[in-house]
Amino acid sequence: PQPSLLQWEGARVSTFSHQEGNWRNLTICIYFHNEITGFYLFPMTSIPTAYRHIHLDDLLVPIIAGTTMKVIEIVVSQKAYGWSPEEIHFQYPTLSMSQIYSALAYYWDYRSEMDIDIQRRFDFAENLRQNAEPLNLVNRLGQ
C-alpha cells in the first residue's frame, strides 16, 4: 500500500506498511485540523546519513542510530555542563565513544542549523515557564 500522510503540527509525516520497513519504535501522532480528530500510531523509521552513527527520524531530526537519543541532547549536555566526550560517555554509558564523537561531528558540520534549533527549543521552554501558573506550594511559601 501507499504511505499515508498525516498532518502533525505543520509537518508531513509518512507512515508505511509493516511489510515495507524496519520499525524501531511506535510513536503516537495526533492529527490536528481545528480540533483533535484522532490518534494514530505509526512506526518511526530512520534514514541513514553520511555519519555512521547518525540517522534522521521521520521528522528529519538527527538521532544516534539504534537509540532514541537526539544529537541535540548530546550537544546541549556538552554546552550546558561543559562535558568532555569522556564525561558524556560517563553520563550516558549506553552510548559508545564512536556514537558520541559522531554526534559532535554532525553538530559541527551543521552548527548554524542546530544552534537555531537549540535557541528555538530554549525560547519555547522559556515561554512555557513564563506563562505557567505558579504551583500551590510556591504560593504557600510566598505567604
Protein Blocks (a to p, Z undefined) as FASTA:
>chain_A
ZZddddeehiacddddfklpccfbdcdddddehiafbdcdddddddddfbfkbccdfkop
acdehiabdfklmmmmmmmnopafklmmmmmmmbcfklmmmmmmmmmmmmmmmmmmmmmm
mmmmmmmmmmpccdfklmmmmZZ
